Amino acid sequence: MEKINVAIADDQILFRKGMAAIINSLDDTQITIEADNGRTLLEAIEASETKPDIVLLDLSMPELNGVETTKILHSDFPDIKIIILSVHSDERFVAHLMELGINAYLFKNVEPSEVEKAILAVVEKGFYFNEVFLKAMKNRMLGKKPRLLIQDNIPSTLTQRELEVLDLICRQYTAQEIAEKLFISTRTVDGHRNNLLEKTGVRNTAGLVVFAIKNNLLDPSALL
């Protein structure tokens, strides 16, 4: 198995170097790019022949912060997955970042084992949702009526098979596992996933989970 290429952007040198050392010590991952702000990160990715699979991204950085960097990454490098590492715990902020299309949100004080777990989950399943995210989305649902992403009633346009695939995606099944469970090919699963992305207008698998929760198609507690 080839190693997972990871880039990290954080202006706190000690934290960045410490995180890079941890990731390089793992069997399946390696740091290929280090940057102290979003602009330097994007320039390094642009110049690199081997693009990172995952970016670990701080939010508060000079020149270009994590939110703006996330938007540009989605636009210019849509295949790169994003894990936010932050000290910010505001639930509204966490939910907003998930809606922007990040793949995971971790606090900077998590154990190294959770960072490894998040990286592997994001590569394999497209997202890693911990209690921080689930609490944020649950409170968002309780605080106000879930809104649809566009004026049309999107859930009503989804076929029964698409709803089945969406449910299994949300429950963290891989494409292969979904194919086996529904007795279809992985290519068909990918086709249904692409249809879901197009119909819902979200960016990635993590966005599908957010969509399902916001539209009452999934209880956040089902992800635990």
C-alpha positions as a Markdown table, in Angstrom:
| # | Residue | x | y | z |
|---|---|---|---|---|
| 1 | Met | 0.0 | 0.0 | 0.0 |
| 2 | Glu | 1.3 | 3.4 | -1.0 |
| 3 | Lys | 1.7 | 6.0 | 1.8 |
| 4 | Ile | -0.9 | 8.7 | 2.2 |
| 5 | Asn | 0.7 | 12.0 | 1.2 |
| 6 | Val | -0.2 | 14.7 | 3.7 |
| 7 | Ala | 0.4 | 18.5 | 3.6 |
| 8 | Ile | 0.2 | 20.6 | 6.7 |
| 9 | Ala | -0.3 | 24.4 | 7.0 |
| 10 | Asp | 0.0 | 26.0 | 10.4 |
| 11 | Asp | 1.9 | 29.2 | 11.4 |
| 12 | Gln | 2.8 | 27.8 | 14.9 |
| 13 | Ile | 6.2 | 26.3 | 14.2 |
| 14 | Leu | 6.4 | 24.0 | 17.2 |
| 15 | Phe | 2.9 | 22.6 | 16.6 |
| 16 | Arg | 3.5 | 22.1 | 12.9 |
| 17 | Lys | 6.8 | 20.4 | 13.4 |
| 18 | Gly | 5.4 | 18.2 | 16.1 |
| 19 | Met | 2.4 | 17.1 | 14.0 |
| 20 | Ala | 4.7 | 16.5 | 11.0 |
| 21 | Ala | 6.9 | 14.2 | 13.2 |
| 22 | Ile | 3.8 | 12.3 | 14.4 |
| 23 | Ile | 2.5 | 11.7 | 10.9 |
| 24 | Asn | 5.9 | 10.7 | 9.6 |
| 25 | Ser | 6.2 | 8.1 | 12.4 |
| 26 | Leu | 3.0 | 6.4 | 11.2 |
| 27 | Asp | 3.1 | 3.4 | 8.9 |
| 28 | Asp | 0.7 | 4.7 | 6.3 |
| 29 | Thr | 1.3 | 8.4 | 6.1 |
| 30 | Gln | 4.0 | 10.9 | 5.3 |
| 31 | Ile | 4.3 | 14.7 | 5.2 |
| 32 | Thr | 5.2 | 16.0 | 1.8 |
| 33 | Ile | 4.5 | 19.7 | 2.2 |
| 34 | Glu | 4.9 | 22.0 | 5.2 |
| 35 | Ala | 3.6 | 25.6 | 5.0 |
| 36 | Asp | 3.1 | 28.5 | 7.5 |
| 37 | Asn | 0.1 | 30.0 | 5.8 |
| 38 | Gly | -2.5 | 29.2 | 3.2 |
| 39 | Arg | -0.9 | 31.1 | 0.3 |
| 40 | Thr | 2.4 | 29.3 | 0.8 |
| 41 | Leu | 0.5 | 26.0 | 0.9 |
| 42 | Leu | -1.3 | 26.6 | -2.3 |
| 43 | Glu | 1.9 | 27.7 | -4.1 |
| 44 | Ala | 3.6 | 24.5 | -2.9 |
| 45 | Ile | 0.8 | 22.3 | -4.0 |
| 46 | Glu | 0.7 | 24.0 | -7.4 |
| 47 | Ala | 4.5 | 23.4 | -7.8 |
| 48 | Ser | 4.4 | 19.8 | -6.6 |
| 49 | Glu | 4.3 | 16.9 | -9.1 |
| 50 | Thr | 2.7 | 14.7 | -6.5 |
| 51 | Lys | -0.3 | 16.4 | -5.0 |
| 52 | Pro | -1.2 | 15.6 | -1.3 |
| 53 | Asp | -4.1 | 13.3 | -0.6 |
| 54 | Ile | -5.0 | 15.3 | 2.5 |
| 55 | Val | -4.3 | 18.8 | 3.9 |
| 56 | Leu | -4.2 | 19.4 | 7.6 |
| 57 | Leu | -5.2 | 23.0 | 7.9 |
| 58 | Asp | -5.1 | 25.6 | 10.7 |
| 59 | Leu | -7.8 | 28.2 | 10.6 |
| 60 | Ser | -5.9 | 31.3 | 12.0 |
| 61 | Met | -3.0 | 32.0 | 9.7 |
| 62 | Pro | -1.5 | 35.2 | 8.2 |
| 63 | Glu | -1.9 | 36.1 | 4.6 |
| 64 | Leu | -4.6 | 33.5 | 3.8 |
| 65 | Asn | -6.6 | 31.9 | 6.6 |
| 66 | Gly | -8.0 | 28.4 | 6.7 |
| 67 | Val | -11.5 | 29.3 | 5.5 |
| 68 | Glu | -10.3 | 31.1 | 2.4 |
| 69 | Thr | -7.7 | 28.4 | 1.8 |
| 70 | Thr | -10.5 | 25.8 | 2.0 |
| 71 | Lys | -12.5 | 27.6 | -0.7 |
| 72 | Ile | -9.5 | 27.8 | -3.1 |
| 73 | Leu | -8.6 | 24.1 | -2.5 |
| 74 | His | -12.1 | 23.0 | -3.4 |
| 75 | Ser | -12.0 | 25.2 | -6.5 |
| 76 | Asp | -8.5 | 24.4 | -7.8 |
| 77 | Phe | -7.8 | 21.0 | -6.2 |
| 78 | Pro | -11.1 | 19.3 | -5.7 |
| 79 | Asp | -9.6 | 15.8 | -5.1 |
| 80 | Ile | -7.6 | 16.9 | -2.0 |
| 81 | Lys | -9.4 | 16.2 | 1.3 |
| 82 | Ile | -9.3 | 18.7 | 4.1 |
| 83 | Ile | -9.0 | 18.2 | 7.8 |
| 84 | Ile | -9.2 | 21.3 | 10.0 |
| 85 | Leu | -7.0 | 21.4 | 13.1 |
| 86 | Ser | -8.2 | 24.2 | 15.3 |
| 87 | Val | -8.7 | 25.6 | 18.9 |
| 88 | His | -12.1 | 27.0 | 17.9 |
| 89 | Ser | -15.0 | 25.2 | 19.5 |
| 90 | Asp | -18.0 | 27.3 | 18.5 |
| 91 | Glu | -20.6 | 24.9 | 17.2 |
| 92 | Arg | -22.0 | 27.2 | 14.6 |
| 93 | Phe | -18.5 | 27.7 | 13.2 |
| 94 | Val | -17.9 | 23.9 | 13.1 |
| 95 | Ala | -21.2 | 23.3 | 11.2 |
| 96 | His | -20.5 | 26.1 | 8.8 |
| 97 | Leu | -17.1 | 24.6 | 7.9 |
| 98 | Met | -18.7 | 21.2 | 7.3 |
| 99 | Glu | -21.1 | 22.9 | 5.0 |
| 100 | Leu | -18.2 | 24.4 | 3.1 |
| 101 | Gly | -17.0 | 20.9 | 2.4 |
| 102 | Ile | -14.2 | 20.0 | 4.8 |
| 103 | Asn | -13.8 | 16.3 | 5.5 |
| 104 | Ala | -13.1 | 16.4 | 9.3 |
| 105 | Tyr | -12.7 | 18.9 | 12.2 |
| 106 | Leu | -10.3 | 18.1 | 15.0 |
| 107 | Phe | -9.3 | 20.1 | 18.0 |
| 108 | Lys | -5.5 | 20.7 | 18.4 |
| 109 | Asn | -5.4 | 18.9 | 21.7 |
| 110 | Val | -6.6 | 15.5 | 20.4 |
| 111 | Glu | -4.5 | 12.4 | 20.8 |
| 112 | Pro | -2.2 | 11.5 | 17.9 |
| 113 | Ser | -4.3 | 8.3 | 17.6 |
| 114 | Glu | -7.4 | 10.3 | 16.7 |
| 115 | Val | -5.4 | 12.2 | 14.0 |
| 116 | Glu | -4.4 | 8.9 | 12.5 |
| 117 | Lys | -7.9 | 7.6 | 12.7 |
| 118 | Ala | -9.3 | 10.7 | 11.0 |
| 119 | Ile | -6.8 | 10.5 | 8.2 |
| 120 | Leu | -7.5 | 6.9 | 7.4 |
| 121 | Ala | -11.3 | 7.4 | 7.6 |
| 122 | Val | -11.2 | 10.4 | 5.3 |
| 123 | Val | -9.1 | 8.5 | 2.7 |
| 124 | Glu | -11.3 | 5.4 | 2.9 |
| 125 | Lys | -14.8 | 6.9 | 3.5 |
| 126 | Gly | -14.5 | 10.5 | 2.6 |
| 127 | Phe | -15.2 | 11.9 | 6.1 |
| 128 | Tyr | -14.6 | 11.6 | 9.8 |
| 129 | Phe | -17.3 | 12.9 | 12.1 |
| 130 | Asn | -16.6 | 13.0 | 15.8 |
| 131 | Glu | -18.7 | 14.1 | 18.7 |
| 132 | Val | -17.8 | 17.7 | 18.1 |
| 133 | Phe | -19.4 | 17.7 | 14.7 |
| 134 | Leu | -22.4 | 15.6 | 15.7 |
| 135 | Lys | -23.2 | 17.9 | 18.7 |
| 136 | Ala | -23.0 | 20.9 | 16.4 |
| 137 | Met | -25.4 | 19.5 | 13.8 |
| 138 | Lys | -27.8 | 18.2 | 16.4 |
| 139 | Asn | -28.0 | 21.6 | 18.2 |
| 140 | Arg | -28.4 | 23.2 | 14.8 |
| 141 | Met | -31.4 | 21.0 | 14.1 |
| 142 | Leu | -32.9 | 21.7 | 17.5 |
| 143 | Gly | -32.3 | 25.4 | 17.2 |
| 144 | Lys | -34.2 | 26.0 | 14.0 |
| 145 | Lys | -36.1 | 24.1 | 11.3 |
| 146 | Pro | -33.7 | 22.5 | 8.9 |
| 147 | Arg | -33.6 | 24.4 | 5.6 |
| 148 | Leu | -33.2 | 22.9 | 2.2 |
| 149 | Leu | -30.1 | 23.9 | 0.2 |
| 150 | Ile | -32.1 | 25.3 | -2.7 |
| 151 | Gln | -35.8 | 26.2 | -3.0 |
| 152 | Asp | -36.8 | 22.9 | -4.6 |
| 153 | Asn | -37.6 | 19.9 | -2.4 |
| 154 | Ile | -34.4 | 18.1 | -3.2 |
| 155 | Pro | -35.1 | 14.9 | -1.2 |
| 156 | Ser | -38.3 | 14.3 | -3.2 |
| 157 | Thr | -36.1 | 14.1 | -6.4 |
| 158 | Leu | -33.9 | 11.3 | -5.0 |
| 159 | Thr | -34.8 | 7.8 | -6.1 |
| 160 | Gln | -35.2 | 4.9 | -3.6 |
| 161 | Arg | -31.9 | 3.5 | -4.6 |
| 162 | Glu | -30.2 | 6.8 | -4.2 |
| 163 | Leu | -31.7 | 7.2 | -0.7 |
| 164 | Glu | -30.4 | 3.7 | 0.2 |
| 165 | Val | -26.9 | 4.6 | -1.0 |
| 166 | Leu | -27.1 | 7.9 | 0.8 |
| 167 | Asp | -28.1 | 6.1 | 4.1 |
| 168 | Leu | -25.2 | 3.7 | 3.8 |
| 169 | Ile | -22.7 | 6.4 | 2.9 |
| 170 | Cys | -23.8 | 8.3 | 6.1 |
| 171 | Arg | -23.3 | 5.1 | 8.1 |
| 172 | Gln | -19.7 | 5.0 | 7.0 |
| 173 | Tyr | -19.9 | 2.1 | 4.6 |
| 174 | Thr | -17.2 | 2.1 | 1.9 |
| 175 | Ala | -18.2 | 1.8 | -1.8 |
| 176 | Gln | -17.2 | -1.9 | -1.8 |
| 177 | Glu | -19.3 | -2.6 | 1.3 |
| 178 | Ile | -22.3 | -0.7 | -0.2 |
| 179 | Ala | -22.0 | -2.7 | -3.4 |
| 180 | Glu | -22.0 | -6.0 | -1.5 |
| 181 | Lys | -24.9 | -5.0 | 0.7 |
| 182 | Leu | -27.1 | -3.9 | -2.2 |
| 183 | Phe | -25.9 | -6.6 | -4.6 |
| 184 | Ile | -24.6 | -4.0 | -7.2 |
| 185 | Ser | -21.2 | -3.2 | -8.6 |
| 186 | Thr | -18.9 | -0.5 | -7.1 |
| 187 | Arg | -19.2 | 1.3 | -10.4 |
| 188 | Thr | -22.9 | 1.5 | -9.9 |
| 189 | Val | -22.4 | 2.8 | -6.4 |
| 190 | Asp | -20.1 | 5.5 | -7.7 |
| 191 | Gly | -22.7 | 6.4 | -10.2 |
| 192 | His | -25.4 | 6.8 | -7.5 |
| 193 | Arg | -22.9 | 8.8 | -5.4 |
| 194 | Asn | -22.2 | 11.2 | -8.4 |
| 195 | Asn | -25.9 | 11.6 | -8.9 |
| 196 | Leu | -26.4 | 12.5 | -5.3 |
| 197 | Leu | -23.6 | 15.1 | -5.4 |
| 198 | Glu | -25.2 | 16.6 | -8.5 |
| 199 | Lys | -28.7 | 16.7 | -7.2 |
| 200 | Thr | -27.8 | 18.0 | -3.8 |
| 201 | Gly | -25.2 | 20.5 | -4.9 |
| 202 | Val | -22.7 | 19.5 | -2.2 |
| 203 | Arg | -19.0 | 19.1 | -2.8 |
| 204 | Asn | -18.1 | 15.7 | -1.3 |
| 205 | Thr | -19.2 | 12.7 | 0.8 |
| 206 | Ala | -19.0 | 14.8 | 4.0 |
| 207 | Gly | -21.4 | 17.2 | 2.4 |
| 208 | Leu | -23.9 | 14.4 | 1.7 |
| 209 | Val | -23.9 | 13.6 | 5.4 |
| 210 | Val | -24.6 | 17.2 | 6.3 |
| 211 | Phe | -27.3 | 17.3 | 3.7 |
| 212 | Ala | -29.0 | 14.2 | 5.1 |
| 213 | Ile | -28.9 | 15.5 | 8.6 |
| 214 | Lys | -30.2 | 18.9 | 7.7 |
| 215 | Asn | -33.1 | 17.4 | 5.7 |
| 216 | Asn | -34.1 | 15.0 | 8.4 |
| 217 | Leu | -33.0 | 12.0 | 6.4 |
| 218 | Leu | -30.6 | 10.9 | 9.2 |
| 219 | Asp | -30.4 | 11.3 | 12.9 |
| 220 | Pro | -26.8 | 12.5 | 13.9 |
| 221 | Ser | -26.8 | 9.9 | 16.6 |
| 222 | Ala | -26.8 | 7.2 | 14.0 |
| 223 | Leu | -23.2 | 8.2 | 13.1 |
| 224 | Leu | -21.9 | 7.3 | 16.6 |
